[in-house]
Every structure is written in structure tokens, then in C-alpha cells.
């Protein structure tokens, strides 16, 4: 739909990207780890458990966040959050990209498979922390630079 102002549109766009980032951290990794259940692992909460595609889903989701941030997907190059941030503070872009790339690399190469059978593995915690770093930079630097506020909560179905 139409938005009353450009700022409103950017805010909705940012909230969608931030919500996806938070979902990777919380729902795809944290909940199965037991972060929502007093530390008790919940293998049944693992996304795509039966098909053993949970790690692939995590990688795909974080790559999608990166694509939306940069505005690039394959050969296509459009506008992304990166463009708005580069106008305001160009030195912030490499930090965000580095955190995204670190998280993607950790998910691809270090996250054990099948995920639901390795929830207590210390490597899972290390990889989880890379997603925390992405969420942190998005919720501090990116949010402040764009002058937007997170308007969703993790329990509102986003």
C-alpha cells in the first residue's frame, strides 16, 4: 500500500528486515537450543527437521537479509538499506556487511548437521553469537542511522 511519508515506508521496510533477522536468531536457532525454555533443548522446534534442511534454511534466510540490505541479488542491483546508510555514514556499511558475512560463513561451514541432534554442541553457541552480532548492529547502528524504531514484538506473529 501507499505510505504517508518516505520515512514511514523506510520504517516498514526496516522492520521487515529486522524481523527476519530476529527470527533467524530466535526461532531458527535459539528456540531449538532451549533459549525460550529455561535452557532445555527443544529438538521438535527445529525448522525443517524431518528433511534435515534446517541449516540450509538458516543460511538462505541470512543471505536474504544480506540481499535486502545491499539491494543486490545475483546480477540484479537495486536500492537497499545499504544505500540509505551510505548516504548518512558510509563507514557503517562495511561493519554491517562484515557481520552479515561472518554469520553466513559460520552458518554455512560451522553449524553442525543435522541441527536438531547437535543443539548442545558448543559450536552451535558460537554460530548463534554471530547472529546476535547481526541483530545488535541492526538494532543499534542501522536503526539509529535510519531514525526508525522497531515496531514489532517477537510474539506478534512476524
C-alpha positions as a Markdown table, in Angstrom:
| # | Residue | x | y | z |
|---|---|---|---|---|
| 1 | Unk | 0.0 | 0.0 | 0.0 |
| 2 | Unk | 0.9 | 3.6 | 0.0 |
| 3 | Unk | 2.7 | 5.2 | 2.9 |
| 4 | Unk | 2.1 | 8.8 | 4.0 |
| 5 | Unk | 5.9 | 9.6 | 4.0 |
| 6 | Unk | 9.1 | 8.2 | 2.8 |
| 7 | Unk | 10.2 | 7.7 | 6.4 |
| 8 | Unk | 7.1 | 5.6 | 7.0 |
| 9 | Unk | 8.0 | 3.4 | 4.1 |
| 10 | Unk | 11.6 | 3.0 | 5.2 |
| 11 | Unk | 10.4 | 2.2 | 8.7 |
| 12 | Unk | 8.1 | -0.6 | 7.5 |
| 13 | Unk | 10.9 | -1.9 | 5.2 |
| 14 | Unk | 13.5 | -1.8 | 8.0 |
| 15 | Unk | 11.1 | -3.6 | 10.4 |
| 16 | Unk | 10.5 | -6.4 | 7.9 |
| 17 | Unk | 14.3 | -6.9 | 7.5 |
| 18 | Unk | 14.9 | -6.6 | 11.3 |
| 19 | Unk | 12.1 | -9.1 | 11.9 |
| 20 | Unk | 13.6 | -11.6 | 9.6 |
| 21 | Unk | 17.0 | -11.2 | 11.3 |
| 22 | Unk | 15.5 | -11.6 | 14.7 |
| 23 | Unk | 13.6 | -14.7 | 13.5 |
| 24 | Unk | 16.8 | -16.4 | 12.5 |
| 25 | Unk | 18.3 | -15.7 | 15.9 |
| 26 | Unk | 15.3 | -16.6 | 17.9 |
| 27 | Unk | 13.1 | -19.2 | 16.1 |
| 28 | Unk | 15.6 | -20.9 | 13.8 |
| 29 | Unk | 18.5 | -21.2 | 16.3 |
| 30 | Unk | 17.5 | -20.1 | 19.8 |
| 31 | Unk | 14.2 | -21.8 | 20.4 |
| 32 | Unk | 15.5 | -25.3 | 19.5 |
| 33 | Unk | 18.6 | -24.6 | 21.6 |
| 34 | Unk | 16.3 | -24.1 | 24.6 |
| 35 | Unk | 16.7 | -20.3 | 25.0 |
| 36 | Unk | 12.9 | -20.0 | 25.3 |
| 37 | Unk | 12.5 | -22.9 | 27.6 |
| 38 | Unk | 14.9 | -22.4 | 30.6 |
| 39 | Unk | 17.8 | -24.0 | 28.7 |
| 40 | Unk | 16.0 | -27.2 | 27.8 |
| 41 | Unk | 16.8 | -28.1 | 24.2 |
| 42 | Unk | 13.6 | -28.4 | 22.0 |
| 43 | Unk | 14.6 | -30.5 | 19.0 |
| 44 | Unk | 11.0 | -30.7 | 17.9 |
| 45 | Unk | 11.0 | -26.9 | 17.5 |
| 46 | Unk | 13.7 | -27.2 | 14.8 |
| 47 | Unk | 12.6 | -25.8 | 11.5 |
| 48 | Unk | 12.6 | -28.4 | 8.6 |
| 49 | Unk | 13.7 | -31.1 | 11.0 |
| 50 | Unk | 12.4 | -34.1 | 9.1 |
| 51 | Unk | 14.0 | -33.0 | 5.8 |
| 52 | Unk | 17.3 | -32.0 | 7.5 |
| 53 | Unk | 17.1 | -28.7 | 5.8 |
| 54 | Unk | 17.2 | -26.5 | 9.0 |
| 55 | Unk | 20.8 | -25.3 | 8.4 |
| 56 | Unk | 20.1 | -24.6 | 4.8 |
| 57 | Unk | 17.0 | -22.6 | 5.8 |
| 58 | Unk | 19.2 | -20.5 | 8.2 |
| 59 | Unk | 21.7 | -19.8 | 5.5 |
| 60 | Unk | 19.0 | -18.9 | 3.0 |
| 61 | Unk | 17.4 | -16.6 | 5.4 |
| 62 | Unk | 20.6 | -14.8 | 6.4 |
| 63 | Unk | 21.6 | -14.5 | 2.7 |
| 64 | Unk | 18.1 | -13.0 | 2.0 |
| 65 | Unk | 18.7 | -10.4 | 4.8 |
| 66 | Unk | 22.1 | -9.5 | 3.2 |
| 67 | Unk | 20.4 | -9.2 | -0.3 |
| 68 | Unk | 17.8 | -6.9 | 1.1 |
| 69 | Unk | 20.4 | -4.9 | 2.9 |
| 70 | Unk | 22.6 | -4.5 | -0.2 |
| 71 | Unk | 19.8 | -4.3 | -2.7 |
| 72 | Unk | 21.6 | -7.0 | -4.7 |
| 73 | Unk | 20.7 | -10.5 | -5.7 |
| 74 | Unk | 22.8 | -12.2 | -8.3 |
| 75 | Unk | 23.3 | -9.9 | -11.2 |
| 76 | Unk | 20.4 | -7.6 | -10.1 |
| 77 | Unk | 21.4 | -4.4 | -8.3 |
| 78 | Unk | 18.7 | -2.2 | -6.8 |
| 79 | Unk | 18.3 | 0.0 | -3.8 |
| 80 | Unk | 18.8 | -1.5 | -0.3 |
| 81 | Unk | 19.2 | -0.2 | 3.2 |
| 82 | Unk | 22.9 | 0.0 | 2.5 |
| 83 | Unk | 22.3 | 2.9 | 0.1 |
| 84 | Unk | 20.4 | 4.9 | 2.7 |
| 85 | Unk | 23.1 | 4.2 | 5.3 |
| 86 | Unk | 26.0 | 5.0 | 2.9 |
| 87 | Unk | 24.4 | 8.5 | 2.4 |
| 88 | Unk | 24.4 | 9.1 | 6.2 |
| 89 | Unk | 27.5 | 7.3 | 7.4 |
| 90 | Unk | 29.5 | 5.4 | 4.8 |
| 91 | Unk | 31.8 | 3.9 | 7.4 |
| 92 | Unk | 28.9 | 2.0 | 8.9 |
| 93 | Unk | 28.3 | -0.2 | 5.8 |
| 94 | Unk | 31.4 | -2.3 | 6.0 |
| 95 | Unk | 30.7 | -3.2 | 9.6 |
| 96 | Unk | 27.2 | -4.4 | 8.9 |
| 97 | Unk | 28.4 | -6.3 | 5.8 |
| 98 | Unk | 31.2 | -7.9 | 7.8 |
| 99 | Unk | 28.8 | -9.1 | 10.5 |
| 100 | Unk | 26.4 | -10.5 | 7.9 |
| 101 | Unk | 29.2 | -12.2 | 6.0 |
| 102 | Unk | 30.6 | -13.7 | 9.2 |
| 103 | Unk | 27.2 | -15.1 | 10.2 |
| 104 | Unk | 26.6 | -16.5 | 6.8 |
| 105 | Unk | 30.0 | -18.2 | 6.7 |
| 106 | Unk | 29.5 | -19.6 | 10.2 |
| 107 | Unk | 26.1 | -20.9 | 9.4 |
| 108 | Unk | 27.4 | -22.5 | 6.1 |
| 109 | Unk | 30.6 | -24.0 | 7.3 |
| 110 | Unk | 30.4 | -24.5 | 11.1 |
| 111 | Unk | 26.7 | -25.2 | 12.0 |
| 112 | Unk | 26.6 | -29.0 | 12.6 |
| 113 | Unk | 24.1 | -31.2 | 10.8 |
| 114 | Unk | 21.6 | -32.5 | 11.5 |
| 115 | Unk | 21.0 | -29.4 | 13.6 |
| 116 | Unk | 18.4 | -31.0 | 15.9 |
| 117 | Unk | 21.0 | -33.6 | 17.0 |
| 118 | Unk | 23.6 | -31.1 | 18.0 |
| 119 | Unk | 21.7 | -28.4 | 20.0 |
| 120 | Unk | 24.1 | -28.7 | 23.0 |
| 121 | Unk | 27.3 | -28.5 | 20.8 |
| 122 | Unk | 29.4 | -25.5 | 21.8 |
| 123 | Unk | 29.8 | -24.7 | 18.1 |
| 124 | Unk | 26.1 | -24.0 | 17.9 |
| 125 | Unk | 26.5 | -21.4 | 20.6 |
| 126 | Unk | 29.4 | -19.8 | 18.7 |
| 127 | Unk | 27.4 | -19.7 | 15.5 |
| 128 | Unk | 24.4 | -18.3 | 17.4 |
| 129 | Unk | 26.6 | -15.4 | 18.7 |
| 130 | Unk | 27.3 | -14.4 | 15.1 |
| 131 | Unk | 23.5 | -13.9 | 14.6 |
| 132 | Unk | 23.4 | -12.0 | 17.8 |
| 133 | Unk | 26.1 | -9.7 | 16.3 |
| 134 | Unk | 23.9 | -9.1 | 13.2 |
| 135 | Unk | 20.8 | -8.3 | 15.3 |
| 136 | Unk | 22.8 | -6.0 | 17.5 |
| 137 | Unk | 24.2 | -3.9 | 14.6 |
| 138 | Unk | 20.8 | -3.8 | 13.0 |
| 139 | Unk | 19.1 | -2.7 | 16.2 |
| 140 | Unk | 21.6 | -0.1 | 17.1 |
| 141 | Unk | 23.6 | 1.4 | 14.3 |
| 142 | Unk | 21.2 | 0.8 | 11.4 |
| 143 | Unk | 18.1 | 1.7 | 13.4 |
| 144 | Unk | 19.7 | 4.9 | 14.7 |
| 145 | Unk | 21.0 | 5.9 | 11.3 |
| 146 | Unk | 17.6 | 5.4 | 9.6 |
| 147 | Unk | 15.8 | 7.1 | 12.5 |
| 148 | Unk | 13.4 | 4.3 | 12.8 |
| 149 | Unk | 12.0 | 2.2 | 15.6 |
| 150 | Unk | 11.3 | -1.5 | 15.8 |
| 151 | Unk | 7.5 | -1.7 | 15.9 |
| 152 | Unk | 7.0 | -5.5 | 16.1 |
| 153 | Unk | 7.4 | -7.8 | 19.1 |
| 154 | Unk | 8.7 | -11.4 | 18.8 |
| 155 | Unk | 5.3 | -12.8 | 19.8 |
| 156 | Unk | 3.2 | -10.8 | 17.4 |
| 157 | Unk | 3.5 | -13.4 | 14.6 |
| 158 | Unk | 6.0 | -11.5 | 12.5 |
